[in-house]
Amino acid sequence: MADDRFHVYDTTLRDGAQQEGLNLTVADKIAVARHLDGLGVGFIEGGWPGANPKDTEFFRRARTELDLKHAQLAAFGATRRAGVKAADDPLVAALRESGAPVVTLVAKSHDRHVELALRTTLQENLAMIRDTVSHLRAEGQRVFLDAEHFFDGYRSNPAYALEVLRTAAEAGADVIALCDTNGGMLPDELADIVHEAVQSGARLGIHCHDDTGCAVANTLAAVKAGATHVQGCANGYGERSGNANLFTVVANLQLKRGFDLVPPGALADMTRIAHAITEVTNVTPNSHAPYVGASAFAHKAGLHASAIKVDPNLYQHIDPAAVGNDMRMLVSDMAGRASVELKGRELGYDLTPDNTKALVERVKDLESRGFTFEAADASFELLLRDTLHGQRRRHFEVESWRVIVERTKGGELVSEATVKLHAKGERIVATGEGNGPVNALDKAVRLALEQLYPDLARLELVDYKVRILEGTHGTDAVTRVLITSSDDTSDWATVGVAENIIDASWQALEQAVTYGLLKAGHETD
């Protein structure tokens, strides 16, 4: 298990699951827990048994289905109710019976919350904390305490907020996490309060929400002020603006502050784990997330590329490989020769100065007409190959294509596409039906080519985006289409631009098929 001198505590399965639109099944929670354990976090908060049937089921299944190598499970719950002994409170019993070696109790540390939300006295709240902590400790469980609304409580009544810490520690709580529950703190004032709280003698942790955009900064400030336990969520999940992103916190502490938080080699798996969790949660990954985002080490400006060509560290704060990410060069109208040369090298091509110059000029010309290559690597690679070979080399030639959209008597819309192609010396005519014109074209072109190129059976259109370009008008506006395709092993994106949306879609679709054939090892005939 993890070193107990400093805790990395994940609360994705409880606090993170409160994010709007994020719904986890028990199987999802088990899958996420396995990923977090693979990173090497010390504690995984599984949820609130007794208060939530799904969380109760999670702890039941975790006993047989989770073989954690690094983490310990923590069950979350509240202190006993006012006027009831901890031993007699059914929610405390659920924590006791959860099988979790660690229990994290939430307790009020803001005097107004005690009186207005709990509707009890300040002294009874302290008794609730003392009784629940000591009871669970006597039952053999380790106890952490989340001091809810601590920072707002400290500003309202500092003596009482600190008394909550002392009471919990004296009762046997190993750690008291100071919670910025409303997420309204800024780093300097938060650090000052943590420094004062450390004087209580209790071991302190930090739990921050991101409502000011400072959750990670506040967490780091708390550590500098004396906290030795950090809480956060994978990918910054959580209600409202989210919680402190645990991946960013861990990377910052380990790479910038020299903390030894996760097992050797685990940090280099962080990007994969972050993305794997987004697949389970079905939440679109933030491409601009620090360290693990797809754009975290992506460079677009030509000036940057020129420097990176000399030394990547001139425009990167770490080696991306340290967190399992990669440097990427984006090609756009801002690109200079260095950007194109580095992108070509990234794709496996060595460009001559003449090739590079010609390609830069071609990219800038096309982008001035609405094309974009920073999000369409496959289209750029095809353009690069055209430049190297002097002309477009094709697997097939298009004689013509057409699409008909028909509304039937019953009100159903049906699209039918016909394509006429020449490939491998044959003239092929194929017709496809779909639920829309692009879907029909996609089916028709694959019907036409699959007999000659069976690999196309694995090709799938997985995303389709349309944008009306700025500076144009109404229904005759220039349209840009981005298509993402997949062959079950990887994805690639292609772009088309035209005044007609179907024409733009065909351009992107034709390139997608061409790139898919190249990727499958079919050089042009």
Disulfide bonds with the S-S distance in Angstrom:
none
